[in-house]
C-alpha cells in the first residue's frame, strides 16, 4: 500500500489507522513541517529515510513506487492552503497538478495497483455563491490558484481513468469538506491558529467570520477513504468521484470558533468587521448522499461532538498528553459511535420490516 502525504495532518492520522489495521504501508512525502507536527510523535522518524521525496521529482517518485509495488494507493500529498496558493501559484500548480501526474505515471509503469484514491477538496466546484450543496456531477472550477489546481487535478485523474480501468484498476477522487481534529499545526488554518493564540493567552483574529464551510472531524473523511478503497478493490464499476461531508448544513467560521472557545479558559476572539485578505468563496456546501448510497458511509459525529473531541485533544496535549494515546482514544470512540449508529439503524430497519409483515398478514 502507498500513502502520499503521510507526514501531513490527515496523512498522519490515516497512517496510524492503517498500521493498526495491519497494513504494510510505504509513504511518499516531504519531511514533517514545522518544529511541532503530528507525524513525529505518532510514527517517529526512523521510517523517513526511504520515504521522503518531492512529488514534483518524477525520478524520486518512480523509485519509491517501483520499490513499493502498491496494490492500493491513497494520494493525499498536496499544497492545501488557499492563501499559500495566492502567494505561490506556480508551486501550487506544480505540486497539485504535476505531482499527481508524476504519481499516476509511476503507478502506470509498475502496473500493480487495483485501487487508486486521489483526494481533492470541496473547493473543486464552480462556486457561484448560491449556497446550494454541490453534487459530484456539478461543474468544476475555481477562482483561486489552490481551487483551480485541484479542479485540474480532477481532470488529470480523468485523463488516466481509461488506462487504469482497462488494466483492472479502479481510480476515483475523494472530495472532502473542511476538517478539524487534534494534531493539526498548519499555519493559516482556523483551529490551529486559535489554539496557538489561546495557548499564549493571546487573541485570535478571524478575517472572514461569516464564511460557511462543511466542517467535519478528520476521522469522518478518512473512514470514507478506507471504505471507498475496500469497494474499489472489489470492483472497477464505481463513480468517478465521491463527496465526504457532514450531514448537517454548512456552518459559519464564527460558530465553529465560538464553539471551540467554549472549551478553553479565557479564549479571546476578534472577528473582522469587514472582509479581509484575498478572495475566498463566502459559502460552500457538499451533498454527501452518493457516498451514503453507494458506500454506506454515514457521518458519525455531529459537528459539536467533533469540535469537543478536537478541543479535548489540544487541551490534553498542552497539558503533556501523549499524541499517540490521544489519537487512539479519538479513533476508538469514533468507531464505537459508528458501530452503535449502525446497530441502531439495523434494529430500526428490522422493526420496520416486522411492521410491514404484520400489516400484510392482517390484510390477508
N, C-alpha and C positions, 0 to 999 in steps of 0.2 A: 504494500500500500504506500502511496506517495501523498504527502501533505505539504503543499507550498504555503509559505507564510506561517510556518509552525512556531516561530518565535514571537509572533504578534499576540495581541489580546485574545481575539477569537481563536487563533491557531493554538495558543497555549491551552485554552480550555478544551478544545477538540482533541488535542494530542493526549491530554490526561484521560479523557473519556475513552479514546481508542485503546490506550495502553491498558486500562483497567479491563477492557473487553478482551484483552489478549491478542490484539492485532500487532503485527510486525510492521512498524511504520518507519519510512525514510522521510526526512524533512528536506526542504529546499527553501532557503530564506536568507535574508540579510541577518547580521547579528542582532540580538535584542537591543531595542532602542532605549537610551537613557540609563542613568545610574540606578533607577528604580524601575523594574519591569516584572511581569508575572512569570515569564518563562524560566528565569534562573532559579527561583525558589521551588518551582514545580518540578523542573526536569534537570537542573544542574547544567554545567557547560561541557561535560565530558563528551557528549554526543555531537558537539558542534563542528568538530574538525572537518568531517567529510560532508557536512550538510549546509555549510554556509556558501552561498553563491548569489550573485546578482542575476535576477531573472532576465535582465537585458543582455547577458552574456550567453549567446547561443551555445558556445562550446562547453561552458561550465554546466549549463542545463542539460545538454546532451549526455555529458559524462555521468551526472547523478541519475538521470532517468535510465540510462543504459545499465548502470550498476543495480538499480532497484528492480527493474523489470516489473513495474506495478500492474496489478490487475484492477485496482480501484484507485482513482485519483481524486483528491479534493484540492481544488485550486483556490486558495484564499489570498495568495500574495498580491498586494496592490498598494498603490498610493491612494489612501482612502479618505483624505481630508479635503473638504471643499475649498477652504481658504488657502491651503497649500497649493491646490490646483491653480488658483489665480496667480499665486506668486511664482510658480514653476510649471507652466502649462506643458512645455516641451518634455520635462521629466515625467510629468503625469501621463502624457500620451505614450511615452516610451515604455514605462512600466506596465500600464494597464492594457495597452493595445499590443505593443511589440512584445512584451513579456508573455502575454497569453499566446501570441502566435509562436514564439520560441518553444513554449512548453508543448503545444499541440504538435508541432513539427517533431519534437523529440519523442513524444509518445507514439506518433505515427511510425517512426523509424524502428522502434523496438517491437511494436505490434503485439503487445501482451495484454493491453487494457480491455476490460469488459464493461467498465463504468467510469465515466468522467463527469464530475460536477464542477462547474465553473461558477463561483459566487460573484454576483454583481451587486446590485443595490436597488432600493426603491426609487432612486433618482434617475433611472434609465428612461422613464416615461416622458413623453412630450407633455409638459405640465402647463396648462392654460389657466391655472388658478381657480378652477371651479370648485375644488374640494371633493370632487367625486372620487370614490375609491377605484384605483386602477386595476384592471384585469390584465392577464398575461397577453391577451390579443390586442391591447391598445397600442397605438403608435409609439415608437421610441423617439427620444430626442434629448434635449438638454441645453441649458442656457449658460452653463459654466464649464470650464475645462474638465473638472472631475466627472460631472454628469455626462458630458459628451464622450469622454474617454470610455466610460462604462457602457454607454449605448453602442459605441463602435465595437467594443469588446464582444457584445452580444452578436454583432454582425460577423465578427471573426469566427466565433463558435459556429454560427450558421453555415459559414463557408466550408467548415471541416466536417459538418454533420454527415453528409452523404458518404464520404470516405469511411468514417468510423462505423456507420451503420452497416455498410457493405461487409465489413470485417467482423460483424457481430458485437460491436462495442456501442453501448448507449451513451449519449452525451446530452447534457441538459444544463441550463443555467438556473441558479437559485437567487431570487431577488428578495433580500431580507430588509425589514424595516429597521429603524434606529435601535441599536442595542445598548443596554446598560448591564452592569454586573461588576462584581468585585475584581480588582486587579487591573482595571484599565487606567493607565497612567499617561495616555497620549495627551499632548497639548492641544488646546483649542477644541476640546470636547466638553460638553456641558457638565456631566457629573464629576469627571476627574478634575476639571478646573475648580469646581465648587469645593471638592474635598481638600484640594491643596490650599485653597484660601481659608477655609474654616479651620484646618489643622493649625494654621499660623495665626488664628484669630483675626483674619482679615475679611474684607467684604468681597464677595464675588460679583463682578459686573457682567450683566447679561445684555447683549446687544439687540436681540430680536425676541422679546418675551412672549409675543402673541403668535409666533410661528407655530404651526401644528405639525406633528410627526407621528408615525405609527410606532410608538415606543414599545419595547418588549425586553424581557430578560434574555441575556445571551444564550442561555440554555434552550430557549424555545427554537430559534432557527437551527442551532446545532443538532438538536434532535431531528428536525426536519431533514437536514442533510443526510443524517445516518439512515433514516427510513427511506429516503429517496434512493440512496446508494443500494440499499437492500433490494428495492423493487427493480432498479435498473440492472442489477446483476442477474436478475431472472428473465428480463425481457427488454428488448430494444424499442418496444411499442409504448413509449412514454411521451408525454407532452414535451415540447422543446424548452419550456420554462415553467417555473413554479414560484408563486409568491409565498413568503412566510412572514406573517404579520399577526398582530393582536386581533382578538375577536371584537373588542370594543372600538369605538370611534377614535380617530387620532386625537392626541392630547397636546395642549399647548406647552411650550417651554416653561412658561410661568407656573403652570400647575405641577409639572414634574419637579421643578426645583423647590417649590414651596412644600411639596410632599416630602422630598428628600431632607429639606431643612428641619422638618418636624422631628427627625430622628437624631439631630445633632444639637448640642447645647450652644446657645449664643450664635447661631448661624445667621450671618448678615448677607443680605442680597440687595443689589442696586439694579433695578430694571431701567433700561434706557427709555426715555420718553419719546424718542424718535428713532427711526430705523438707522442703524449704524453698520458700516462695513460694506463690502461688495454685495452684489445682487444674489439673493437666495430665494427659493420658492417659499411664499408665505404659508401655503397649505400643501400637505402631502398625505395621501392615504392609500392603503393597499386592500385589495379584496383577496383573502387567503382561501376562498371556498374551493378552488381547484385542488389544492393540496389536501384539503379536508376530504374531498370526494374521492380522489384517486389514491391517496396515500393513507387516509385515516388519521392525518395529523391535526389534532385539535389543540389550541392553546391551553396550557395547564394553569399558569398563574395569571390572575388579573394584574393590571399594572401596579396597583397599590401594593400587592404582595411582592412583586418583583422589585419595586423601589425599596420596600422594607428589607428584603434579603440583601440587596446591594448595600444599603446603608449599614446594616449589621456587619457585613463583610469588612467594610472600610474601618468602622469603629473598632472591631476586633483586631484588625491588622495594626492600626495606630497604637493599640494597647499592647502590641507584642505577639499577636496571634500568628500561628503558622499558616501561610497561604495555602499549602497543600491540604491541610486539615479543613480549612475554611471552604475551599473549593469542593472537597469531597462531601462536606456536610450539605452544601447547597445542592450538589448533584443528587445525592441520595434523597433529600427532601423533595426535590423536583420529581424524581422517578416515583417516589411513594405517592405523591399527589396525583401524578399521571395515572398510576395504576388504580387508585381509588376512583378517579373520574371514569376510567374505562369500565371498572366493575359496576359502577352506578348506571352507566349507560346500558350495559348488557342486561342488568336487572330490570331497568325500565322497559327495554325492548321485549324482554321475556314476559313482563307483566302485561304490556300492550298486546302481545300476541295471544296471551291467555284470554284476555277480554274479548278479542275478536273471535277466538274459537268458541267461547261460551255464548257469544251473541249468535253465531251461526247455528250452534246446537239448539239454542232456544227457538230460533226461527223455524228450524227443521221440525 
